[in-house]
Amino acid sequence: MGGRRRALIGAAVVVISVDVVAAGLITARHLRSHPTSERAAAADAPAASTPAPAPVSAPEPAPPVPGVTPAPEPAPSAPVTALAGCPPPPPPPHPAPPPPWRPAVLVPDAALPSGPAPPAQVTRDLSALWGKGMWIWKLPATEGGDVAAIASRARSTGLHQLWVRVGDSRDGFYGGPALEALVPALHRAGLAVIGWGFPYLWDPAGDAAWSRAALQWRSRGGEALDGFSADIEGPPEGVVLSARRATLYLGMVRQVAGDRPLVATVYRPSDHQWGSYPYAAMAPYVDAFAPMVYWGCVEPGEATAQAVSRLATLRPVHPIGQAYNMAGDYGRPASPSPAETRRFLDVSLRSGATGASFWDWQEMTGPEWSALTAFEWRVTYGGRAS
């Protein structure tokens, strides 16, 4: 989720990016978007000495319920072998984009504090991550900014969780006023709320401070976020990424999360990223990974199965799928088809993912919405609550 876009049952995930509350109106912005070069590198770089992906095995079926005859398991989805608009045309000549925003001060490695040791491994309740989901980053442009309307559509689509953008390195924790309106209303509608933010890691301890503030926030009625996700990206987004900086940040955030899940939103573990991004170093500090599986011209089932099988060797996985047209980023100039939407969800479920969500609400087409609504995240063959 980078520069202009990108950003997580029956459970589900909806992510709302809220900035500020002014004159009684909630406004929103999303700061980031993966550049085409990053996606291309992730998809196309040679494997070199990268570890081979673990085989994808079917999850164990749920035990039978006495007196209940389960519905037959749907047939597996077919691979989407013909993707319209692939490969994308070359980008036209255009001015170089402005550099990404960066903090004013970089804390050097020598001045970083020693981080907390990896926490003891415990089994936390991850039901907040189960099932289907959707991301939102422009609240006023989504259902007119009407929380009741957003909750209604989420429920009718089979969603019951929202992930809300609450802070970043530029503005710190800014989501409190919006959360005061959102969290009680969404909880009443049966929707869990997970906050998320974008740390640039120039000052990992400073990033941990605003992230901890989000987890420590309480409404006037005493309600809180149901978890937190850190969107940990790399140099193309202005982030100073290293294993030490990421684990220092995550370790400090983990200290206040309690029994709530801490999730790392990460790049798709393509061959290139699997050999360079610090997934393994981060794993002891988080409860799940949410890889951004934006497949472009790659077969969506193939990209999803690779992401789940690789990351599941470290932590549970909740993939984020593509629901936008990449033309604006000089990528594939077409929205995903309903077949791609179904394929992503089906392979996510059959691969053992805890759930699967889409970026993003504003750009999802009517046929994609219909495909998302029609897909049932089934206990009988996914081993997950629906």
C-alpha positions in Angstrom: 0.0 0.0 0.0 2.1 3.0 -1.0 2.3 6.7 -2.5 -1.3 7.1 -3.6 -3.0 3.8 -2.8 -2.5 0.3 -1.4 -3.3 -0.4 1.7 -6.9 -6.0 5.2 -15.1 -12.9 8.9 -17.9 -15.6 8.7 -15.3 -13.1 9.6 -13.9 -10.4 7.4 -11.6 -7.4 7.1 -12.4 -3.9 6.0 -9.7 -1.3 6.4 -10.6 2.4 6.8 -7.9 5.1 6.6 -8.9 8.0 8.8 -6.8 11.2 9.1 -8.4 13.9 11.1 -11.8 15.2 12.3 -12.4 18.8 11.4 -15.6 20.8 11.7 -17.4 17.6 12.8 -16.5 15.8 9.5 -14.2 12.8 9.3 -11.7 13.3 6.5 -9.3 10.6 5.1 -6.2 10.1 3.0 -4.0 7.3 2.1 -0.4 8.1 1.7 1.1 5.2 -0.2 1.2 3.0 -3.3 3.6 0.2 -4.5 5.5 1.5 -7.5 5.4 -0.7 -10.6 9.1 -1.3 -10.4 8.7 -2.9 -6.9 5.9 -5.2 -8.0 7.9 -6.2 -11.1 10.9 -7.0 -9.1 8.9 -9.0 -6.6 7.3 -11.0 -9.4 10.1 -11.4 -11.9 13.4 -11.5 -10.1 15.3 -14.8 -10.3 15.1 -17.3 -7.5 18.9 -17.6 -7.0 19.4 -19.4 -3.7 15.9 -18.6 -2.4 14.4 -21.5 -0.4 11.8 -23.6 -2.3 8.2 -22.9 -1.3 6.6 -25.5 1.0 4.0 -27.7 -0.6 0.4 -26.5 -0.3 -1.7 -29.1 1.5 -5.4 -29.1 2.1 -6.5 -28.0 5.6 -8.0 -30.6 7.9 -11.8 -30.7 7.5 -13.9 -29.5 10.4 -15.3 -32.4 12.5 -18.9 -33.4 11.7 -21.7 -31.9 13.8 -24.1 -34.6 15.1 -27.5 -34.5 13.4 -26.2 -32.0 10.7 -25.5 -33.0 7.1 -22.8 -30.7 5.8 -23.2 -29.1 2.4 -21.1 -30.7 -0.3 -17.7 -29.1 -0.8 -17.5 -26.9 -3.8 -15.3 -28.0 -6.6 -11.8 -26.3 -6.7 -11.6 -23.1 -8.8 -9.9 -23.4 -12.2 -6.7 -21.4 -12.8 -7.2 -18.1 -14.6 -5.0 -18.6 -17.6 -6.0 -15.6 -19.7 -5.6 -12.3 -18.0 -6.9 -9.4 -20.1 -4.4 -6.7 -20.7 -1.3 -8.8 -20.0 1.5 -8.0 -20.4 0.8 -4.3 -19.8 2.0 -1.7 -22.4 5.1 0.2 -21.6 4.5 3.4 -19.6 4.4 6.6 -21.7 7.1 9.2 -21.2 6.2 11.1 -18.0 8.0 13.3 -15.5 9.7 11.6 -12.7 7.4 11.2 -9.7 8.3 13.2 -6.6 10.3 11.3 -4.0 8.3 9.7 -1.2 7.9 11.7 2.1 10.6 11.0 4.6 11.0 12.0 8.3 13.4 14.9 9.0 15.7 12.9 11.3 17.2 9.4 10.9 18.2 7.8 14.2 21.4 6.0 13.3 21.8 2.3 14.1 24.4 3.1 16.7 21.9 5.2 18.7 19.0 2.6 18.6 18.1 1.1 21.9 18.4 -2.6 22.4 14.9 -4.0 21.6 12.8 -6.4 23.7 13.7 -10.1 23.4 11.3 -12.1 21.4 8.2 -12.7 23.5 7.2 -16.2 24.7 5.2 -18.0 22.1 1.5 -18.3 23.0 -1.6 -19.2 21.1 -3.7 -16.1 20.7 -7.3 -15.8 19.4 -7.1 -15.0 15.7 -10.8 -15.1 15.0 -10.6 -11.4 14.1 -8.6 -12.4 11.0 -10.9 -15.1 9.7 -12.8 -15.0 6.5 -13.5 -12.4 3.8 -12.5 -8.7 4.0 -12.1 -5.3 2.3 -10.0 -2.2 2.6 -11.2 1.4 2.6 -8.9 4.4 2.6 -11.2 7.3 1.6 -13.9 7.3 4.2 -15.8 10.5 2.9 -15.9 9.0 -0.6 -17.1 5.6 0.7 -20.9 5.3 1.2 -20.8 9.0 1.8 -18.8 8.5 4.9 -21.8 7.0 6.5 -20.6 4.4 9.1 -24.0 2.8 9.3 -24.1 2.4 5.5 -20.6 1.0 5.5 -21.5 -1.5 8.2 -24.6 -2.5 6.4 -22.8 -3.3 3.1 -20.0 -5.1 4.9 -22.5 -7.4 6.6 -24.5 -8.0 3.4 -21.3 -8.9 1.7 -20.3 -11.4 4.4 -17.8 -9.1 6.2 -17.7 -8.4 9.9 -14.4 -6.7 10.6 -12.9 -3.3 9.8 -9.2 -2.4 9.9 -8.8 1.4 10.5 -5.8 3.4 9.6 -4.9 5.3 12.8 -1.4 6.7 12.4 1.9 7.0 10.7 5.4 8.4 11.1 4.3 11.8 9.7 1.4 12.5 12.0 1.7 10.1 14.8 -1.5 8.6 16.3 -4.3 10.7 14.8 -7.2 8.3 14.8 -8.7 8.9 18.3 -11.5 11.3 17.4 -12.6 9.1 14.4 -12.4 5.9 16.5 -14.7 7.5 19.0 -17.4 7.6 16.4 -16.5 4.4 14.5 -15.6 1.8 17.1 -18.8 1.7 19.2 -21.0 1.8 16.1 -19.1 -1.0 14.3 -18.9 -3.1 17.5 -22.7 -2.8 17.8 -23.0 -4.1 14.2 -20.9 -7.1 15.1 -17.8 -5.8 13.3 -14.3 -6.1 14.9 -12.0 -3.1 14.5 -8.2 -3.4 14.0 -6.1 -0.3 13.8 -3.2 -0.1 11.4 -0.4 2.3 10.6 2.6 3.0 8.5 6.0 3.1 10.3 8.9 4.5 8.2 11.4 3.1 10.8 13.6 6.2 10.7 13.0 6.2 14.4 11.6 2.8 15.4 11.1 3.7 19.1 9.2 6.9 18.0 7.0 4.8 15.6 6.4 2.3 18.5 5.2 5.2 20.7 2.3 6.3 18.4 1.5 2.6 17.6 1.3 1.8 21.3 -0.9 4.9 21.8 -3.4 3.4 19.3 -3.5 0.2 21.2 -3.9 2.0 24.5 -6.8 4.2 23.2 -10.2 3.7 24.8 -13.5 5.3 23.9 -15.6 7.1 26.4 -17.5 3.9 26.9 -14.3 1.9 27.4 -14.1 0.2 24.1 -10.8 -0.5 22.3 -9.3 -1.7 19.1 -9.4 -5.4 18.6 -5.8 -5.6 17.3 -3.1 -3.7 15.4 -1.4 -4.2 12.0 1.9 -2.5 11.1 2.3 -2.0 7.3 6.1 -2.6 7.0 7.3 -1.7 3.5 10.7 -0.8 2.0 12.9 1.8 0.4 10.6 2.6 -2.5 8.2 4.0 0.0 10.8 5.9 1.9 11.1 3.3 4.7 14.5 2.4 6.2 13.9 -1.3 6.4 16.2 -3.7 8.3 15.7 -6.7 10.5 16.9 -4.8 13.5 14.7 -1.7 13.0 11.6 -3.8 12.2 12.0 -6.1 15.2 12.8 -3.2 17.6 9.6 -1.5 16.5 7.5 -4.7 16.6 8.9 -5.8 20.0 8.0 -2.5 21.6 4.4 -2.6 20.1 4.0 -6.2 21.2 4.5 -5.2 24.8 1.2 -3.4 25.0 -0.9 -5.5 22.6 -1.8 -8.0 25.4 -3.9 -10.8 24.0 -4.9 -8.9 20.9 -3.3 -9.9 17.6 -0.4 -8.0 16.2 -0.2 -8.4 12.4 2.5 -7.5 10.0 1.3 -6.3 6.6 4.2 -7.3 4.2 5.2 -7.6 0.6 4.2 -10.7 -1.3 7.0 -13.3 -0.7 8.0 -13.7 -4.3 11.4 -15.3 -5.0 13.1 -11.9 -4.8 11.4 -10.8 -1.6 11.6 -14.2 0.1 15.4 -14.0 -0.2 15.7 -10.4 1.0 12.8 -9.2 3.2 13.1 -10.0 6.9 10.1 -12.2 7.3 11.8 -14.7 9.6 13.3 -12.1 11.9 9.8 -10.4 12.3 7.9 -13.7 12.8 8.6 -14.1 16.6 7.1 -10.7 17.3 3.8 -11.0 15.4 0.8 -13.3 15.4 0.1 -13.3 11.6 1.3 -12.0 8.3 -0.9 -10.2 5.8 0.9 -10.3 2.5 -0.1 -7.9 -0.3 -0.9 -10.4 -3.1 -1.5 -8.0 -6.0 -1.1 -10.4 -8.9 -1.2 -8.2 -11.9 -0.3 -10.6 -14.8 0.5 -13.5 -12.5 -2.1 -16.3 -12.2 -3.9 -15.3 -8.9 -4.0 -18.8 -7.5 -0.3 -19.3 -8.1 0.6 -16.0 -6.4 -1.7 -16.7 -3.5 -0.6 -20.3 -2.9 3.0 -19.3 -3.0 2.4 -16.5 -0.4 0.4 -18.7 2.0 2.7 -21.8 1.7 5.9 -19.8 2.3 4.7 -17.5 5.1 2.7 -20.3 6.9 6.0 -21.9 7.8 6.5 -18.8 10.0 3.0 -17.6 11.1 -0.7 -17.8 10.2 -1.5 -15.9 7.0 -4.2 -13.5 5.8 -3.6 -12.5 2.2 -4.7 -9.2 0.7 -5.9 -9.5 -2.9 -6.1 -7.1 -5.8 -9.3 -5.1 -6.4 -8.0 -2.2 -8.4 -6.9 -1.3 -11.9 -3.1 -1.1 -12.1 -3.0 1.3 -15.1 -2.5 4.3 -12.8 0.8 2.7 -11.6 1.8 1.7 -15.2 0.8 -1.9 -14.6 -1.9 -4.1 -16.0 -4.6 -1.8 -17.4 -7.7 -3.7 -16.3 -9.6 -4.4 -13.1 -9.6 -8.0 -11.9 -12.4 -10.2 -13.3 -14.9 -12.0 -11.1 -13.1 -15.2 -11.9 -9.9 -13.8 -10.5 -11.7 -12.7 -7.3 -13.1 -16.2 -6.8 -9.8 -17.8 -7.6 -8.0 -15.7 -5.0 -10.5 -16.5 -2.3 -10.8 -20.2 -3.1 -7.0 -20.7 -3.1 -6.6 -18.7 0.0 -9.2 -20.9 1.8 -7.9 -24.2 0.4 -4.3 -23.3 1.2 -5.2 -22.8 4.9 -5.2 -19.0 5.2 -7.1 -17.6 8.2 -8.9 -15.2 5.8 -8.5 -13.1 2.8 -9.3 -9.4 2.0 -9.1 -7.0 -0.9 -7.5 -3.6 -1.6 -9.7 -1.6 -2.1 -13.4 -0.7 -1.6 -13.4 2.5 -3.8 -12.0 0.8 -6.9 -13.8 -2.6 -6.7 -16.3 -3.0 -9.6 -19.8 -4.3 -9.3 -19.0 -7.7 -10.7 -16.1 -8.1 -8.2 -18.5 -7.1 -5.4 -20.9 -9.8 -6.6 -18.2 -12.4 -6.7 -17.0 -11.5 -3.2 -20.6 -11.7 -1.8 -21.2 -15.1 -3.5 -18.1 -16.7 -2.1 -18.8 -18.4 1.2 -15.9 -18.9 3.6 -16.9 -22.4 4.6 -16.1 -24.2 7.8 -16.7 -27.6 6.1 -13.6 -27.3 3.9 -11.6 -24.4 5.3 -11.5 -25.3 8.9 -12.4 -21.7 9.7 -15.5 -20.0 11.1 -17.7 -18.3 8.5 
